[in-house]
């Protein structure tokens, strides 16, 4: 079941999947097929094309990360100390 939901997430937008999950739960049909049907119904109502899965390698997936930059003030202090030392 988890594998099927993960595959749906790879093909559909997160927001759409959340709405489809909620719809399936509201219908008391907690099954990946109910989620898939809800996704398809929404896509058809909004007249969107079918989703296409993009097969990415694990290396490509690992590159899709958010890197938080760190404060560089500590490095400024190091260069200041180095310039204060006599040559």
C-alpha positions as CSV (number, residue, x, y, z in Angstrom):
1,X,0.0,0.0,0.0
2,X,2.8,2.4,0.9
3,X,4.6,1.7,-2.4
4,X,1.4,2.5,-4.3
5,X,0.9,5.8,-2.5
6,X,4.6,6.7,-3.1
7,X,4.2,6.0,-6.8
8,X,1.2,8.3,-6.8
9,X,3.2,11.0,-5.1
10,X,5.9,10.7,-7.7
11,X,3.4,11.4,-10.5
12,X,1.0,13.9,-8.9
13,X,1.4,17.2,-7.0
14,X,1.6,16.9,-3.2
15,X,-1.5,19.1,-2.8
16,X,-3.6,17.0,-5.1
17,X,-2.5,13.8,-3.3
18,X,-3.4,15.3,0.1
19,X,-6.9,16.2,-1.2
20,X,-7.4,12.7,-2.8
21,X,-6.3,11.1,0.5
22,X,-8.8,13.2,2.4
23,X,-11.5,12.3,-0.2
24,X,-10.8,8.6,0.1
25,X,-10.9,8.8,3.9
26,X,-14.2,10.7,3.8
27,X,-15.7,8.0,1.6
28,X,-14.4,5.4,4.1
29,X,-12.4,3.8,1.4
30,X,-8.8,3.9,2.7
31,X,-7.2,2.2,-0.3
32,X,-4.7,3.4,-2.9
33,X,-7.1,2.7,-5.7
34,X,-9.7,5.1,-4.1
35,X,-6.9,7.7,-3.9
36,X,-6.0,7.1,-7.5
37,X,-9.6,7.4,-8.6
38,X,-10.0,10.7,-6.7
39,X,-6.8,12.0,-8.3
40,X,-8.1,11.1,-11.8
41,X,-11.5,12.6,-11.2
42,X,-9.9,15.9,-10.1
43,X,-7.5,15.9,-13.0
44,X,-10.4,15.4,-15.4
45,X,-12.5,18.1,-13.8
46,X,-9.7,20.5,-14.1
47,X,-9.0,19.4,-17.7
48,X,-5.4,18.7,-17.1
49,X,-3.3,16.2,-19.1
50,X,-2.4,12.8,-17.5
51,X,0.7,13.0,-15.2
52,X,4.0,11.6,-16.5
53,X,6.4,9.9,-14.1
54,X,10.0,11.0,-14.5
55,X,12.3,8.1,-13.7
56,X,15.2,9.6,-11.8
57,X,18.2,7.7,-10.6
58,X,19.0,7.8,-6.8
59,X,21.9,10.2,-7.6
60,X,19.5,12.6,-9.3
61,X,17.0,12.4,-6.5
62,X,19.8,13.1,-3.9
63,X,20.6,16.3,-5.8
64,X,17.1,17.7,-5.2
65,X,17.8,18.9,-1.7
66,X,17.5,22.3,0.0
67,X,20.7,23.6,1.5
68,X,20.5,26.2,4.2
69,X,23.3,28.7,4.1
70,X,25.1,29.3,7.3
71,X,26.2,32.6,8.8
72,X,29.7,33.5,7.6
73,X,30.5,35.9,10.5
74,X,32.8,33.3,12.1
75,X,34.9,33.2,8.9
76,X,35.1,37.1,8.9
77,X,36.6,36.8,12.4
78,X,39.3,34.4,11.1
79,X,40.4,36.7,8.4
80,X,40.5,39.6,10.8
81,X,42.7,37.7,13.2
82,X,45.0,36.7,10.3
83,X,45.4,40.3,9.2
84,X,46.2,41.5,12.7
85,X,49.2,39.1,13.0
86,X,52.6,40.6,11.9
87,X,54.1,39.1,8.8
